[in-house]
Amino acid sequence: MRILLPCLCLSFLCLCLAPTLNAQNLKAFSGTWRIDPDQVTEKAVPVKNPPSDAPLMPPPPPSDHKYTLEHIVEDGNVMKISGGEAGTTAVYTIDPSGKQVSDPIPDAPGCVRTASTHWKDEKLVTNWEMKRDGQTFMHGTDTRSLSADGKQILERSIESPVHRAEIRLVMARTAEPGK
């Protein structure tokens, strides 16, 4: 009992502090971020022998592929992310508790992004799926981290029936007008 009681107290303390620590870690990602176009790497390759009913592979991004500011708002124990990809109006929810969340894609009626996120070595790892009318047509993993010099690194892997892609974005925090 003398050994068990301290272990139980420590476990209880860890359970109580974990949400507080995660919320503090989320605050570090909050703000407005500018993607450095000189540090973007994107690589997409077609799948060999894709299914015959697979959708066509989207064309590669244009050479002048544009990114907008990415806005991250910490809202309690979750983050809301908007921007990043030019022309996108979707807002994605990141809940590091591991709970699955769903966000509609306003630009694509009938499409929903479902995701679950967890912390791994001070990185936010999000496993996501894009679904159209309940059927998954693309899935991937986003890993967000902060570098020692305060930049945010987003590493994204994407898989569909017809292609695989790897994307790496480096973002610097910007000063928001009026702040």
Secondary structure, DSSP 4 states (H G I P E B T S, - for coil): -TTHHHHHHHHHHHHHHHHHHHHHHHHHH-EEEEE-GGG-EEEEEEPSS--TTPPPPPPPPPTT--EEEEEEEEETTEEEEEEEETT---EEEE-TTS--EEEE-TTSTTEEEEEEEEEETTEEEEEEEEEETTEEEEEEEEEEEE-TTS-EEEEEEEE-SSEEEEEEEEEEE-PPTT-
